[in-house]
């Protein structure tokens, strides 16, 4: 199941956010060795303290999170504009009310089906919300995985940093992309569940 949450929902769903932030610490800090802030086992940055930050979380039938991602409007502060700016020789800046940045994409613990479920949920959310493009930074090794799932980004820029061979990609949200992912996945054809206000 996919749920859509905002930063303002943190007090209402503390266990969901706790699971997500702990998984992010385990993946980005412990496994990948990224320079991220972890306190009390939770990986939280300044974007997580904004009430309008959007999250997609995938969970199994028992309510345990299997994956999550974070969305930021490109008309505001983004990681690509600030934290990732030094990764590239020239600025890579996407700014549009119909383009959102995806960051902190992770499956926890690594479950391959969660990747497809998250991307299907993300594309469905885009189509439902008038979002036309998703921009994000990803490791080059993810290219084949995106291809297998059926939603491959267009590369905008490439960089080799201490974190590896990184690419800025632009995903176009279309009904065809959603249909293609559904055809390749066993995930149910349900729209993301938006939490009540």
Backbone as CSV, one residue per row, in Angstrom:
resi,resn,N_x,N_y,N_z,CA_x,CA_y,CA_z,C_x,C_y,C_z
1,UNK,0.840,-1.184,0.000,0.000,0.000,0.000,0.885,1.247,0.000
2,UNK,0.465,2.234,-0.766,1.172,3.512,-0.824,0.356,4.569,-0.086
3,UNK,1.012,5.311,0.778,0.386,6.438,1.469,1.107,7.723,1.087
4,UNK,0.358,8.793,1.017,0.922,10.113,0.775,0.822,10.897,2.076
5,UNK,1.957,11.380,2.553,2.014,12.137,3.798,2.737,13.449,3.546
6,UNK,2.548,14.380,4.447,3.309,15.627,4.405,4.070,15.768,5.712
7,UNK,4.994,16.718,5.726,5.734,16.954,6.956,4.829,17.306,8.115
8,UNK,3.699,17.922,7.815,2.745,18.282,8.852,2.048,17.090,9.470
9,UNK,2.180,15.904,8.870,1.545,14.690,9.402,2.421,13.964,10.420
10,UNK,3.613,14.489,10.674,4.559,13.748,11.509,4.017,13.464,12.914
11,UNK,3.310,14.413,13.491,2.771,14.201,14.841,1.644,13.169,14.837
12,UNK,0.938,13.051,13.717,-0.183,12.112,13.634,0.270,10.691,13.349
13,UNK,1.401,10.542,12.680,1.890,9.218,12.288,3.344,9.042,12.722
14,UNK,3.617,9.138,14.032,5.014,9.091,14.491,5.723,7.791,14.159
15,UNK,5.017,6.664,14.197,5.675,5.389,13.921,6.091,5.274,12.464
16,UNK,5.268,5.803,11.553,5.605,5.764,10.128,6.871,6.576,9.867
17,UNK,6.900,7.785,10.409,8.061,8.645,10.203,9.297,8.065,10.882
18,UNK,9.129,7.470,12.047,10.258,6.857,12.746,10.861,5.734,11.912
19,UNK,10.009,4.868,11.355,10.493,3.786,10.506,11.240,4.332,9.289
20,UNK,10.673,5.378,8.681,11.277,5.952,7.484,12.639,6.564,7.789
21,UNK,12.715,7.377,8.838,13.968,8.051,9.156,15.036,7.061,9.618
22,UNK,14.643,5.988,10.308,15.610,4.965,10.720,16.137,4.190,9.518
23,UNK,15.252,3.888,8.598,15.677,3.177,7.395,16.612,4.046,6.563
24,UNK,16.314,5.322,6.465,17.188,6.231,5.734,18.571,6.287,6.360
25,UNK,18.648,6.295,7.680,19.950,6.290,8.357,20.716,5.013,8.035
26,UNK,20.018,3.879,8.058,20.665,2.600,7.791,21.177,2.519,6.363
27,UNK,20.427,3.095,5.430,20.818,2.990,4.026,21.837,4.053,3.653
28,UNK,21.502,5.329,3.885,22.355,6.399,3.384,23.620,6.607,4.215
29,UNK,23.529,6.440,5.517,24.701,6.620,6.383,25.503,5.329,6.507
30,UNK,24.826,4.268,6.953,25.546,3.036,7.271,25.973,2.264,6.026
31,UNK,25.047,2.059,5.082,25.372,1.223,3.927,26.115,1.985,2.834
32,UNK,25.641,3.196,2.505,26.252,3.947,1.403,27.375,4.882,1.851
33,UNK,27.438,5.175,3.151,28.505,6.019,3.666,28.367,7.488,3.307
34,UNK,27.150,7.949,3.053,26.935,9.360,2.727,27.143,10.226,3.963
35,UNK,27.498,11.469,3.741,27.665,12.424,4.834,26.314,13.054,5.146
36,UNK,25.527,12.336,5.924,24.199,12.815,6.311,24.136,12.906,7.824
37,UNK,23.272,13.745,8.324,23.123,13.927,9.768,22.222,12.845,10.337
38,UNK,22.731,12.139,11.319,21.954,11.105,12.014,22.014,11.393,13.498
39,UNK,20.850,11.454,14.125,20.753,11.659,15.570,19.736,10.681,16.129
40,UNK,20.119,9.965,17.164,19.256,8.966,17.785,18.772,7.930,16.770
41,UNK,19.632,7.625,15.806,19.295,6.614,14.819,18.413,7.095,13.690
42,UNK,18.112,8.401,13.631,17.214,8.947,12.619,17.984,9.859,11.668
43,UNK,17.764,9.696,10.371,18.368,10.577,9.368,17.325,11.620,8.981
44,UNK,17.562,12.843,9.428,16.626,13.947,9.201,17.426,15.166,8.766
45,UNK,16.955,15.859,7.739,17.620,17.086,7.331,16.628,18.244,7.347
46,UNK,17.062,19.390,6.854,16.235,20.596,6.973,14.940,20.506,6.179
47,UNK,14.931,19.721,5.112,13.704,19.598,4.310,12.624,18.814,5.050
48,UNK,13.041,17.944,5.959,12.078,17.162,6.737,11.399,17.993,7.819
49,UNK,11.890,19.188,8.045,11.288,20.048,9.065,10.258,21.004,8.474
50,UNK,9.972,20.852,7.186,8.972,21.696,6.509,7.642,20.957,6.450
51,UNK,6.585,21.620,6.848,5.275,20.980,6.866,4.776,20.602,5.475
52,UNK,5.220,21.316,4.424,4.698,21.043,3.091,5.531,20.051,2.290
53,UNK,6.584,19.478,2.889,7.324,18.408,2.226,6.402,17.205,2.073
54,UNK,6.465,16.548,0.907,5.574,15.425,0.608,6.376,14.128,0.627
55,UNK,5.779,13.080,1.176,6.406,11.760,1.235,5.464,10.720,0.639
56,UNK,6.036,9.775,-0.057,5.330,8.560,-0.432,5.963,7.430,0.349
57,UNK,5.138,6.648,1.039,5.651,5.515,1.807,4.892,4.262,1.382
58,UNK,5.637,3.204,1.187,5.058,1.909,0.848,5.122,1.022,2.080
59,UNK,4.074,0.271,2.326,4.058,-0.614,3.485,3.441,-1.950,3.115
60,UNK,3.781,-2.978,3.892,3.225,-4.306,3.643,1.914,-4.468,4.398
61,UNK,1.350,-5.655,4.329,0.042,-5.901,4.940,0.066,-5.746,6.455
62,UNK,1.239,-5.883,7.063,1.355,-5.754,8.517,1.660,-4.330,8.963
63,UNK,1.741,-3.404,8.008,2.004,-2.013,8.357,3.466,-1.654,8.461
64,UNK,4.363,-2.580,8.091,5.795,-2.286,8.120,6.206,-1.604,6.821
65,UNK,6.956,-0.519,6.939,7.379,0.205,5.745,8.342,-0.627,4.913
66,UNK,8.137,-0.612,3.605,9.023,-1.322,2.685,9.785,-0.353,1.789
67,UNK,9.374,0.920,1.750,10.073,1.892,0.928,9.511,3.283,1.144
68,UNK,10.288,4.277,0.729,9.833,5.656,0.889,10.605,6.565,-0.060
69,UNK,10.035,7.716,-0.314,10.706,8.764,-1.071,10.157,10.102,-0.619
70,UNK,10.869,11.160,-0.995,10.492,12.513,-0.576,10.395,13.406,-1.807
71,UNK,9.399,14.284,-1.813,9.179,15.203,-2.926,9.236,16.648,-2.449
72,UNK,9.928,17.463,-3.240,10.039,18.893,-2.959,9.669,19.674,-4.214
73,UNK,8.907,20.757,-4.087,8.613,21.578,-5.264,9.879,22.272,-5.751
74,UNK,10.114,22.272,-7.043,11.327,22.902,-7.565,11.237,24.418,-7.566
75,UNK,10.082,24.957,-7.214,9.954,26.411,-7.088,10.482,26.904,-5.748
76,UNK,10.866,25.980,-4.871,11.457,26.339,-3.580,12.864,25.769,-3.488
77,UNK,13.373,25.659,-2.265,14.699,25.086,-2.047,14.691,23.604,-2.416
78,UNK,15.720,23.171,-3.123,15.873,21.760,-3.469,17.312,21.331,-3.199
79,UNK,17.500,20.047,-3.073,18.844,19.519,-2.858,19.701,19.704,-4.098
80,UNK,19.098,19.604,-5.272,19.851,19.793,-6.510,20.410,21.212,-6.595
81,UNK,19.642,22.163,-6.117,20.058,23.566,-6.183,21.102,23.903,-5.129
82,UNK,21.081,23.230,-3.991,21.979,23.575,-2.893,22.953,22.444,-2.550
83,UNK,22.481,21.386,-1.924,23.386,20.336,-1.450,24.153,19.639,-2.577
84,UNK,23.551,19.474,-3.754,24.204,18.764,-4.851,24.853,19.695,-5.866
85,UNK,24.829,20.990,-5.635,25.303,21.955,-6.638,26.772,21.741,-6.999
86,UNK,27.605,21.386,-6.022,29.036,21.233,-6.272,29.394,19.945,-7.010
87,UNK,28.406,19.087,-7.250,28.685,17.840,-7.951,28.908,18.070,-9.446
88,UNK,28.535,19.251,-9.943,28.532,19.483,-11.379,29.345,20.723,-11.730
89,UNK,29.950,20.700,-12.919,30.750,21.834,-13.368,29.897,23.070,-13.589
90,UNK,28.693,22.874,-14.092,27.754,23.975,-14.314,26.472,23.674,-13.549
91,UNK,25.777,24.708,-13.076,24.545,24.475,-12.320,23.518,23.676,-13.126
92,UNK,22.879,22.752,-12.458,21.778,21.986,-13.051,20.545,22.354,-12.241
93,UNK,19.754,23.249,-12.781,18.647,23.786,-11.999,17.347,23.665,-12.792
94,UNK,16.418,22.918,-12.246,15.096,22.772,-12.836,14.115,23.488,-11.928
95,UNK,13.380,24.429,-12.485,12.404,25.175,-11.679,11.124,25.347,-12.473
96,UNK,10.062,24.729,-11.991,8.766,24.806,-12.642,7.695,24.364,-11.657
97,UNK,6.520,24.978,-11.689,5.450,24.521,-10.801,4.960,23.116,-11.140
98,UNK,5.283,22.624,-12.323,4.855,21.274,-12.703,6.003,20.268,-12.655
99,UNK,7.119,20.652,-12.028,8.248,19.733,-11.839,8.595,19.683,-10.353
100,UNK,8.718,18.482,-9.805,9.068,18.298,-8.396,10.328,17.457,-8.303
101,UNK,11.097,17.697,-7.250,12.337,16.947,-7.026,12.067,15.755,-6.120
102,UNK,12.592,14.613,-6.525,12.506,13.401,-5.712,13.858,13.152,-5.067
103,UNK,13.871,12.998,-3.752,15.090,12.681,-3.017,14.799,11.596,-1.991
104,UNK,15.861,11.069,-1.422,15.783,10.053,-0.365,14.937,8.849,-0.777
105,UNK,15.093,8.447,-2.043,14.412,7.251,-2.539,15.120,6.036,-1.961
106,UNK,14.399,5.241,-1.200,15.033,4.051,-0.642,13.998,2.978,-0.351
107,UNK,14.464,1.760,-0.390,13.636,0.635,0.020,14.246,0.076,1.292
108,UNK,13.393,-0.312,2.239,13.905,-0.681,3.549,13.069,-1.780,4.187
109,UNK,13.730,-2.910,4.488,15.050,-3.272,3.985,14.963,-3.502,2.483
110,UNK,16.111,-3.586,1.776,16.037,-3.665,0.321,15.079,-4.738,-0.186
111,UNK,13.997,-4.298,-0.806,13.016,-5.199,-1.401,12.758,-4.694,-2.807
112,UNK,13.025,-5.531,-3.786,12.953,-5.098,-5.173,11.546,-4.668,-5.569
113,UNK,10.518,-5.342,-5.052,9.153,-4.985,-5.406,8.759,-3.604,-4.935
114,UNK,9.391,-3.136,-3.861,9.051,-1.816,-3.324,9.453,-0.713,-4.285
115,UNK,10.529,-0.907,-5.049,10.944,0.109,-6.013,9.842,0.357,-7.037
116,UNK,9.324,-0.717,-7.604,8.264,-0.582,-8.614,7.013,0.021,-7.995
117,UNK,6.678,-0.415,-6.797,5.483,0.111,-6.140,5.597,1.610,-5.896
118,UNK,6.770,2.054,-5.463,6.976,3.484,-5.228,6.902,4.285,-6.525
119,UNK,7.524,3.786,-7.585,7.503,4.526,-8.841,6.102,4.559,-9.448
120,UNK,5.358,3.471,-9.322,3.971,3.467,-9.793,3.152,4.470,-8.993
121,UNK,3.338,4.457,-7.677,2.624,5.415,-6.836,3.000,6.848,-7.142
122,UNK,4.292,7.082,-7.420,4.763,8.420,-7.740,4.166,8.905,-9.061
123,UNK,4.180,8.064,-10.076,3.626,8.457,-11.373,2.120,8.709,-11.257
124,UNK,1.429,7.865,-10.507,-0.010,8.062,-10.315,-0.289,9.377,-9.594
125,UNK,0.500,9.686,-8.583,0.341,10.942,-7.865,0.564,12.126,-8.800
126,UNK,1.584,12.035,-9.641,1.857,13.114,-10.590,0.660,13.361,-11.506
127,UNK,0.128,12.294,-12.064,-0.996,12.436,-12.981,-2.231,12.990,-12.272
128,UNK,-2.401,12.611,-11.031,-3.543,13.078,-10.248,-3.386,14.536,-9.832
129,UNK,-2.131,14.996,-9.702,-1.863,16.319,-9.130,-1.400,17.361,-10.151
130,UNK,-1.292,17.008,-11.414,-0.839,17.963,-12.417,0.665,18.147,-12.464
131,UNK,1.413,17.218,-11.867,2.868,17.257,-11.943,3.285,16.562,-13.237
132,UNK,4.063,17.259,-14.062,4.446,16.721,-15.365,5.809,16.047,-15.367
133,UNK,6.707,16.481,-14.479,8.059,15.920,-14.460,8.552,15.749,-13.031
134,UNK,9.372,14.736,-12.860,10.112,14.505,-11.626,11.590,14.604,-11.965
135,UNK,12.334,15.358,-11.165,13.771,15.468,-11.351,14.448,14.868,-10.126
136,UNK,15.556,14.192,-10.358,16.240,13.586,-9.227,17.653,13.159,-9.581
137,UNK,18.470,13.027,-8.556,19.846,12.569,-8.687,19.884,11.083,-8.370
138,UNK,20.528,10.293,-9.228,20.590,8.864,-8.975,21.935,8.304,-9.413
139,UNK,22.276,7.176,-8.841,23.502,6.484,-9.206,23.310,5.799,-10.551
140,UNK,24.334,5.857,-11.386,24.252,5.282,-12.734,23.821,3.822,-12.721
141,UNK,24.143,3.103,-11.645,23.782,1.689,-11.562,22.279,1.467,-11.493
142,UNK,21.525,2.510,-11.166,20.070,2.392,-11.106,19.421,2.431,-12.494
143,UNK,20.165,2.795,-13.521,19.591,2.955,-14.861,18.905,1.678,-15.330
144,UNK,19.564,0.535,-15.154,18.966,-0.729,-15.590,17.727,-1.078,-14.782
145,UNK,17.734,-0.728,-13.501,16.572,-1.020,-12.656,15.377,-0.202,-13.118
146,UNK,15.601,1.090,-13.385,14.503,1.912,-13.890,13.983,1.364,-15.214
147,UNK,14.897,0.880,-16.057,14.485,0.315,-17.330,13.622,-0.923,-17.153
148,UNK,13.991,-1.796,-16.205,13.193,-2.999,-15.956,11.820,-2.649,-15.419
149,UNK,11.754,-1.625,-14.567,10.466,-1.225,-14.004,9.594,-0.580,-15.076
150,UNK,10.225,0.150,-16.021,9.473,0.722,-17.124,9.331,2.224,-17.108
151,UNK,10.110,2.904,-16.263,10.047,4.376,-16.218,11.482,4.898,-16.165
152,UNK,12.069,5.096,-17.337,13.465,5.508,-17.439,13.567,7.017,-17.602
153,UNK,14.418,7.670,-16.818,14.549,9.127,-16.933,15.419,9.536,-18.111
154,UNK,15.230,10.766,-18.559,16.135,11.374,-19.523,17.279,12.014,-18.743
155,UNK,18.536,11.671,-19.055,19.668,12.260,-18.316,19.872,13.725,-18.691
156,UNK,20.054,14.563,-17.666,20.308,15.985,-17.880,21.769,16.343,-17.678
157,UNK,22.430,15.655,-16.765,23.834,15.943,-16.468,24.429,14.741,-15.748
158,UNK,25.756,14.605,-15.865,26.453,13.514,-15.194,27.622,14.068,-14.388
159,UNK,27.916,13.398,-13.304,29.026,13.819,-12.460,29.644,12.602,-11.808
160,UNK,30.944,12.669,-11.633,31.630,11.643,-10.844,32.118,12.316,-9.566
161,UNK,31.599,11.871,-8.452,31.974,12.455,-7.171,32.431,11.334,-6.257
162,UNK,32.713,11.684,-5.012,33.105,10.663,-4.039,31.964,9.685,-3.777
163,UNK,30.749,10.038,-4.200,29.604,9.146,-4.024,29.404,8.227,-5.220
164,UNK,30.178,8.379,-6.268,30.039,7.508,-7.427,29.669,8.268,-8.684
165,UNK,29.265,7.506,-9.700,28.856,8.080,-10.984,27.392,8.477,-10.874
166,UNK,27.153,9.764,-10.752,25.811,10.270,-10.482,25.226,10.957,-11.701
167,UNK,23.930,10.824,-11.864,23.212,11.394,-12.996,22.005,12.165,-12.482
168,UNK,21.760,13.324,-13.064,20.502,14.027,-12.833,19.552,13.587,-13.934
169,UNK,18.418,13.039,-13.539,17.453,12.550,-14.509,16.136,13.288,-14.428
170,UNK,15.421,13.281,-15.537,14.101,13.904,-15.617,13.116,12.840,-16.091
171,UNK,12.177,12.501,-15.215,11.140,11.533,-15.532,9.893,12.276,-16.003
172,UNK,9.329,11.865,-17.119,8.089,12.466,-17.597,6.908,11.618,-17.132
173,UNK,5.986,12.238,-16.422,4.820,11.522,-15.906,3.731,11.498,-16.972
174,UNK,3.465,10.323,-17.513,2.456,10.172,-18.555,1.601,8.940,-18.268
175,UNK,0.379,8.908,-18.779,-0.428,7.689,-18.635,0.252,6.469,-19.247
176,UNK,0.988,6.675,-20.337,1.685,5.551,-20.975,2.747,4.973,-20.045
177,UNK,3.483,5.844,-19.349,4.494,5.362,-18.403,3.844,4.560,-17.287
178,UNK,2.722,5.039,-16.795,2.023,4.328,-15.716,1.531,2.968,-16.202
179,UNK,0.959,2.919,-17.389,0.484,1.654,-17.938,1.634,0.672,-18.140
180,UNK,2.756,1.172,-18.630,3.916,0.310,-18.864,4.403,-0.291,-17.551
181,UNK,4.469,0.518,-16.491,4.915,-0.006,-15.197,3.937,-1.028,-14.648
182,UNK,2.642,-0.757,-14.795,1.645,-1.735,-14.335,1.797,-3.050,-15.086
183,UNK,2.073,-2.967,-16.378,2.203,-4.178,-17.185,3.394,-5.017,-16.753
184,UNK,4.430,-4.383,-16.218,5.636,-5.105,-15.819,5.648,-5.482,-14.350
185,UNK,4.654,-5.049,-13.612,4.659,-5.248,-12.162,3.433,-6.021,-11.719
186,UNK,3.600,-6.705,-10.596,2.470,-7.396,-9.981,1.769,-6.509,-8.968
187,UNK,2.186,-5.241,-8.878,1.592,-4.330,-7.896,0.128,-4.083,-8.248
188,UNK,-0.737,-3.942,-7.248,-2.154,-3.678,-7.515,-2.350,-2.319,-8.165
189,UNK,-3.408,-2.196,-8.963,-3.690,-0.958,-9.691,-4.492,0.006,-8.824
190,UNK,-3.921,0.400,-7.713,-4.599,1.328,-6.814,-3.870,2.660,-6.808
191,UNK,-4.629,3.741,-6.763,-4.019,5.053,-6.629,-3.456,5.209,-5.223
192,UNK,-2.462,6.046,-5.039,-1.941,6.268,-3.693,-3.034,6.756,-2.754
193,UNK,-2.953,6.340,-1.519,-3.923,6.741,-0.503,-3.483,8.045,0.106
194,UNK,-4.285,9.082,-0.107,-3.972,10.389,0.459,-4.561,10.461,1.864
195,UNK,-3.740,10.814,2.827,-4.224,10.883,4.200,-5.213,12.029,4.371
196,UNK,-6.197,11.780,5.196,-7.202,12.817,5.463,-6.569,13.988,6.182
197,UNK,-7.047,15.182,5.875,-6.501,16.389,6.500,-6.906,16.468,7.955
